Structure formats: C-alpha cells, structure tokens
Amino acid sequence: MSTKRKSEGKGRVSKKSKKNGKSKNEEDLSDFDDEFGSDVSNDGSHSANNDDHDANNDIDDLPADDDTLRVKGPDHLGKLLICGATNWDMVARKAVPKGCKTANKGRDVFSPHRFAPLNNVRVHMVVSGCTAAHSVIITEDWKAMVFGRNEKGQLGTGNTERSDIPVELEELKNLTIVGAACGRNHTLFLTDRGHVYACGDNLKGQCGVGSTVQMVERPTRIRYKGPPIVKVACGAEFSVILDCKGFLYSFGSPEYGQLGHNTTGEYIQSSGKVNYQFEKAPKMIVHYIEKNKDHVTPMPDVDIRDIACGTNHSIALDSKKRVFTWGFGGYGRLGHADTKDEMIPRHVKFFETQGKGIKSIYCGSSFSICVNDFKVAYLFGQTKKTGEANMYPKPMQDLYGWNIRSIGCGISAVVMAADNSVISFGPSPAFGELGHGPTRKSTTTAMEVKALDGIYVEQVACGMHHTLLVARDESEEEQEKINDLPEYDPRV
C-alpha cells in the first residue's frame, strides 16, 4: 500500500549522550553526533512519542477533506483460495495445548481449495505471517475479517476461542482497513487514515499500546503520535511500522536487536537473572549504517519505502533501492556473510555490486528474499533444517526470468505468484501449504502448482503451515476455472 508522499530529505538523527554499560554486540555511535538532524529527544525516541497524553488525541493526521492523501490498499480483487494445515490449535505443535477442546478440528488441505465461508465475498488482500496460525482477510469493501488460532486474543474478538469461520471485528467495522500484519500471537491493522490498531499478546509490548498488559483483547489504537503510517509488519514478538515520510518505528521484544535501537534491552534484575527492557510504544529507528571490516559509517538521508519481518529479524528497502537488515543473524538471514546479530539496520553491500535495483523484499522465519528489476530473486538464510545456509544473497536459478509479483513465506515454505503461474517449494515437514497435492507434500526445488494452471493469482500470503491466495475472477473464464477447484468448508 502507498500514499501520495514526498520525501523531505530529513536526515536521521542521533543522541548526544553516550550510554554506559553497552553489551559487546552494541555499536558505539557516540561519534555520529552531528551527522544527522535533531528530531529526537534525549531518550532516543521521536519527539512525537514523548507526550503522556492519550495517544488518541492531538495526533498528526491526514486532512479530513483530501481523499487523495489517504493511505491506499491494493487495487486488485479476487476470490480467496486456501491450502495447508487448518487445525489451528495443532499447527507446528507436537502436543495438545492444556485445556484445548478443539484439537481434532480442521484438516490438512493439500491442494488449493475455494474457501466455502467466503464463496460470495471478493477480497483485496490476505495477510498472515511466518510465525502465525491466524490470518486477516481484507474484503472488497475494505473490512477486516479474521480467523485461526486465538489463544492470546490475536483475533481481537474479545475472547480466546479459535475461529474457523472468518469474522468481522466490531471495533473496526466503521473504519477502512487497507493493511494488516500478523505476529506469533498478535495482530496489527492499518486504516486509510494512517492509524494503527493492535490486539493479542502484549507481554513484551508488541501491541504498542504503552504498557505490557498481558493481553489486548480487542483492536486498540497504538500509542503513536506522528505522521500517518503507510505500512505495518510483525515479527514473532515485535512490530515495525513505516510512516509516510520514510521513517521506521519499532516496539516489542529487543532480545536479538530486531528493533534496530542498538540494544538487546538486556539487564540483570536480581541474583544474576537476565531480563529484558521491552519497548511498549513505537520508537523511531535512528541510525542506518554501513560496515567495512571494523569500521562503521553512518548513512544519512535514508528514506524507507518497505519493511518485512521474520521471526527475530527485519529487512527494509529505501527509496534508492538499498537493502538494510538487522536482528538475529543465524544461518546468514541478514545477508552479511556471517551469523552475527545486528543491533542497527546495516546496509547489505552485496546489492551494491550485484543484483542492483531491488524492488521488493520478503521474510520467512529464518531467511530473506529480495527481488530486483531484472527478474532475479535472491535468497539468503536457510529454508530447511539440514544442509548449507546461504550466508549472503544468492540468485535462485530456478526462477530466472519469472516476473514475480507476490511471495508468501512461512516457516520454511515459499509460495510465489509469477506471470501466469504459482510456484512453490519447501522441505518436509509440510502439510499442504505448497499446493502440490497429497502425493507431493514437499519439494526442495521450485515447482509450478499444477492445480492452479490457468488461474491468475494476484497475491500470496503464508502462515506457519498454510497458504492464502487471491485469485483474479474478472472474466467468466477465470470464474469457471476457480469454480472447478474443490471446496473446503470448515463447518462440515
């Protein structure tokens, strides 16, 4: 999604006080004092976040009488298709959760099916996440419907009962929802006014409501005062939002540096017990750096245009088509040819010499994917538990020449909409999320999904072990092909 915006060329900012007691992984940025502007308060957060008043009051907002400035959602429309594991209580689990009464409900759908509860509903967008067993559907009239696991209130329905049938949220029914993001147990919703609402698990502050209340049962406005938000993203237990001026804000768990604030938030509480200081409200990411051996150089005038999150890492794309990554570095998912965690967004230098012109970015649980203007997709990290990892971006040779428009990334699965086909791959265990049918549950090489031959898929989203697709249905021929697919009805 996007909004009409113009970069003001503001530099990133830095604080002038040097913290004591930094961990060995944290960068010393005290030498960067005058490299940037001065939009940040003494505690390093954006000045818009330092007001103790209710975050719902006096917020910088879009002009009420100018529709052209509203945040835009995707233009395409289509029918919802689903495949993969639909027993939401048992996805990625070996044991039945304590007190679970619906562990035997739902089945594995091994090929793309029409989703019976929404047979008569057209959708703009589908949303899930690589750590999520729940999903959000944005319908033709820009309403948010949710379904799936709900043990921590991540569906925002006011209870913790799972929902196999998509339900519209009462708190959002009068709002125009143009985007969403799903974490492990929390959800963000984005409105066309640039406002963000959150619900679900908030023990680590990932809902951004200004506290670490155990659960946010219903969609609640996050504690943010600043320019309108145009994009939201969720990791497992953290969140990142992007404003219309190209600035990122993050909140939640900083354990691996995934918030980009140059800290893990680690401190000794008592008796040697390690604890973490969570970010309970959006805090602006201040620095963007480039590393050359042991030398760190700040990068000014970074105007972010897109953001994606894995389990504990993040990746961003700026207006100059530069890629930045930070957070947990295991298996090379940050693309810096090592496994070191990065506390600050670090420029991926590989793309300066190869693969220039990155146009889109995606994150799986332990890997990242970048697609450039020349129809080349690069993968770094690891999509399977065995074998070698890509420590730096490597082109996916099986996908040379494909015009990729959408990618869904799960724990290990990758599903792509490209040209007139859908392509997927992923190792075992798989539960139908690849769409190749019961006789081919997994594949480590990219293969076309034969069941979708002749069906044009506009967008793909993957959860932990399920896939949602938006299939174009503009012509009678397209509608007939979709209607020929089998139907999945969770009510039966």
N, C-alpha and C positions, 0 to 999 in steps of 0.2 A: 504494500500500500504506500501511497505517497501523498504529498500535499504540495501546493504551489509554494515554493520557498526559495529564498535567495541567501546564499552564504554571506555573512557579514565579514568574513575573513578574520574573525577573532582568534587570537592565539590561545593556546592552552595556558593554564595558569599554575603557579606553584606557590607554596607557602614558604615563608622566610625563616621559620623556626625549625631547627633540626631535632627530631625525636631522639630520645635516648633509649637504649635497650632494644634496638632493632635485632631481629633474628638474622642469622647468617644468609638467609635467602633474600632478604630485602635490600633493594638498591638504595644507595645514598644519593639523594637528589638535592642535597643542600647547595651544590654548585650551580644549580639551574635558576637561581633566584630571579634574575632579571631577563630570562629568556622568553617569558610569557607575559600575559597581561595580569590583571588584578581582580578578577571576578570571584575570587574565592575567599572565604572567611578564614579566621585563624585556625579553625579545626579542619581545614582542607575541604569542607563541603561547599557546594554552591550557595551563594547568599540567599537564594530563594527558599532554601530548606531550613533556615535558622530562625524561623518565626514560630513561636509557641502557640499561635492561634490555631483554630481548627483549619485543617488543610483544605476544607471545602469552601472556605471563604476567601475573598480577595485574591483569587488565582488568576494569573495571566491567562487570558482566554482568547479564542478566535472571535472576531467581530460577529455579533449576532445577525447582522444584516448582509453578510457576504458569504454566500454559499460556495463561491469559487475557492475559498481558503480552507474549506473543510477537508479533513483527512479522508482520503479516498480508499475504498476497498477494491478488490479485483473486479474487472468488468465482466468476466466470463460467467456463464451459468451452465448448470448441467444436473444430471442425476447422480445420486450417491451410490457408490459400489463399495463393497466391503469383503475382505478376506482375512484369514488368520484366526488366532485364538480369541474366543468371545466369552470364555469363562473367566470373567474379570477378577474374581476372588483368587484364582489359582495361577494367573499369568506370572511366569518367572518364579514360581514358588514350588517347593517340594512337599511342604506340609500344609495342612489345612489351618488357617488362622484360628486362634482361640475364639470360640463363640460364633464362628461363621455358620450360618444356616443355609447358605446358597452355594456351597462349594461344588455341587454337582450340576449346576445350572449353566447352560451355554456349551457350545461345542467348537471344534476346530473346523473352520471353513477353508478348504484347500484351494479353491479357485474363486475368482471374483463373482460375487452374487449381488443382485439387486437387494436393497435393504427394505424389507416389507413395510416397516413402520413409516417410512418416508417415500413410499412409492409415488405419491401425488405431490411431492414437495421438490421444488428445484432449489439448488444451493449454489452460493457463490464460492464458498471456501470450506475446507475441512482442516482441522487442527488437532495434533496430538504431540507427543514428544518421545524421545528415545528412552526415557525412564518412566513413561506414563502408561497406565492401564485405563485411562479415561480419555475422552475426546470432546471436542467442541465442533458444532456444525453451524455455519452462518448461512441463513436461508435467503431466499430471493428478496424478501422484504427487510433484510438486514437485522434479523433477530437471532439471538444465540440460543442454541439447543445443546444440551449436554447429556452424556450417558457414559456408563462404565463404572469403575471402582469408585467408592465414595467413603472409605473408612476414616478419612481425615476431613471430610466435608468439602473435598475438592470440586464437587459438582455445584456447590453453592445453593443447595436445595433446602438448607436449614436442618438437615438430619444427616445420618451416616449410613443410610441404606443405599445399596447399589441400585443403579437404574439400567436396565437392559433396553428400555424404550427411551429415545431422546425426549427430554422435557425442556420447555421454555422457562426461563427464570423470571419470576415475578418482579424482582428488583430491577431487571434490565428491560422490561417489556416496552417502556416508553422511550428507550434510548436506541440510537442507531449504532449497532455493533459492526465494526469494519475489520477487526482483527482480534486475535487471541493467542495465548501460549499456554502450554501445559508442562508443569514440572512433575516430579515424582508424586507429590500429594498436594499440589496447589495449582491454581489457575489464574491467569490474568486475562482481562477483557479490555479491549480498546474501543472507544467510541469515536464518532466522526467529529466530535468537539476536541479531540486530543486528550480526553480524560481516560484514566486507567482505574479499573476496579479489580479487586483481588478477593479470592476466597480459598479456604483449605488450611492445611497445616502451616502454622506460623511460629513454631517453637524456635526457629532460627531467624525470624524476621523476614522470611522470604515473601510475605504478603505486603510488606512495606507500609503498614498502617501505623507505624510509630511505636509499636510495642512488640513484645514476644508472647502475646496471649496464645494459649495452646492451639486454638482453632478459630478461624474466621468462618462462621457457618454460612453467611450469605455474602454476595458480592458487595464489597465495601470500597469506597474511594481511597486510593493510596494517599499517603501523606507527602504530597508533592506540590510545590508552587513554582511554576516556571513556564517556559514556552510550551505550546501544545506538543504532545507525544505523537509520533507517527509510526512507531514500531515497538513491539514488545517481544521478549524472548525469555525462556526459562531453562535453567539447568535443573539438576535434581533438587537442590535445596537453596537455590539463589535465583535472582531475577535481574534482568537488564532491560532498560527502556531507552529509547532514542528520541530526542526532541527534534523539532523542525529546523533547528539551527545547526544540527550536526553534532550535538553533544550527547554523550552517554552517561547514564546514571545506573548504579547497581545497588543491590541490597540483598541481605540474607547471609548465608554462611561464607566466610572468607578463608576457610581452612587451607585451601591449596593456592590461594592468591587469585581465585577466579573472579573476585570483584574488581581487580585491577587497581587497588588502592595502595599498593606497595606494602602490604602486610598480610599475614595469615590470621591476625587477630588473636594470636596465642598469648596466654598469660598463665602464671602459676597462681592458682586460687588459694590452696592451703594443703599442707602435708605433701607437697610435691605434685599435687593433682593438676593436670593441664586442662585449662578451659579456653573458650574462645569468645571474643567480643564480637557479637553479631551486629550487622548494620540493620537497624529496624526501620529505616526510611531511606528513600533514594538519595544517594550521594554521588556527586559528579566524579567521573574518572578524569583526572587532571593531566596525567603525563602519558605521552606516547614516545617510545624510544627506539633507537637502533643500536645494535651491539656489534662491535668489531673486536674480536678476541676479548680482552679485558676492558675495553674502552666503551663507555656508554654515552651516546649522544642523544639529546632531546630532539624531537621532531615537531616543529611548530606548524600551525595552520592545518591541522588535521580535521577534516570535515567528514564525519562518519555518515554513510548512507545506508548501511545494512549491518545487521548483527545476528549471530546464531550461537546457540549454547549446546554443549554436550553435557555429560553427567557432571563433570567438575572442570570444564574448560570453556573458553569463549573465543570467538573469531569475529572480526569486524572488517568491513570494507569501506574505504573512504572515497571521496569524490575524484581522486587521482588514480583510482583503481589499485590502490595499495592495500595489502592484507596485513592485519595485525592479529596476533594470538596471545593468550595468556591463561594462567591457571595450571592445572595438573598436566605434567609433561610426559607421563608414562606412555611407552610404546611410540613415541615420536609424534603424537597427535597435534603438537604445536608447530611442527614443520621446521624446527631449527637444528635438525640433525643431532639432537641429544634428548635426554629424558628429564632434564632439569625443569622444575616448576618455574613459572614466570609470574612475578608479582605485579608487573606493569605491562600493558599492551606493548608487545615487541613486534617490530616490522619483520615480516618474513622475506628475507633478502633474495630467496630463490627466484621469486617472481620479478625481480628487477632485471635479471639476465635471461630468464626463460619464462614462458607462459604469460607474457605481459598481457594486459587488457582483461583482468579478471572482472567478470560481470555478475557472478552470483556465488554465494557461499552457503555451506550446509554443515551440520554437525551430527554425527552419530554418538553413541556412548563413549567410544574410545578412538574415534577417527574423525577426520575432517575432509571435506571435498570442496574444491574450487573449480569453477567452470569459466573458461575465457572466451573472448570474442571469436576465436578461431576454431570453435567446436572441439576443444580439447578439455577433458575433465581430469583433474589431478586429485589423487588420494594420498593422504598421509596419516599415519597411525596404524591401527590394526582392527580388522573386521572379524577376525577369528582368534580363538584362544591358543591355537598352536601355529607354528611356522614363524617366519620372519615378519617383522613390522616394517612399514615404510617410515624411516626416520626423517625423511624430507619429502616434499611433494614429488610424486611420480605419475606420469601420464597413464591413464587407463586405456591401454592399447585396444581393448575390445570395443571401445566406444569412440574411436577416431571417426570423425565425420558426422556423428549424430548431432542434430540440433536439439540439445537438451533444454527443456523449458521448466521442468519441475523435478525435484528429487525429494523423496522421503527417506529418512534414516532412522533405523531402530537400534536395538542393542548391537546387532551385527548385520542386519538386513539392509539392503539398498534397493529402492524401487524408483525407477526413473520414467518420466514421460518424455519421449523424444520423437520428433517428427510424427509419424502416424502409428507409432508403436509404444508399448510399455516394456521396459527392460528391467530385469531384477537379478540379484544374486545375493547369496548369504550362506554361511555354513550351518551345519547341524549344531544344536537342535533348532528346528524350525517347525512352525505349526500352521503353515498355510499362508503366511504373510507374503511369500514370494509369488503366489498365484499360479504355480505350475501344476497344480493338481495333486492328488494323493500318491501318485507313483513317483513324483519328483519333488519331494518336500524341501530339498536343499540343493544348492549348486554353488560352487566357488568360482564359476566363470559366468559372465553376463549372458543371459538368455532372454529372448523375446517371450512374452507371455502370450501363448497361442490363443487362449480363451478370449483375448481382447483384440484379436485381428479385426480390423475394420472399424474399431471404436476409437474415437479421438479423445484422449484423456487430457483435460486441461490442467489438473493439479493433483499432486500426490502428497499424502501425509502418512507417516508411520508412527505407531506407538511401540511399546516394547516388543510385542509379537503380533501386531495386527496392522493392516493397511487400509486406508480410506482413499477413494479416488473420486474425482468429479469428472463424469463422462459427458461430453457435449451431446446435446439432444435437439439441435436446431432443425434438422431436416427429418422427414418421415423415414428415410433410410436409416439414419442414425438411431431414431427411436425404435425401429424394428429390431436392429441389432442388439440394443440394450435389453429390449423385452424378451429376446431369445435367451438371455442369460438366466441361470437358475435363480431362485429367490430364497433369501434367508430371512426367516421370521422368528425372532427370539421369543415370541409369545406362544409358540407351538411347543 
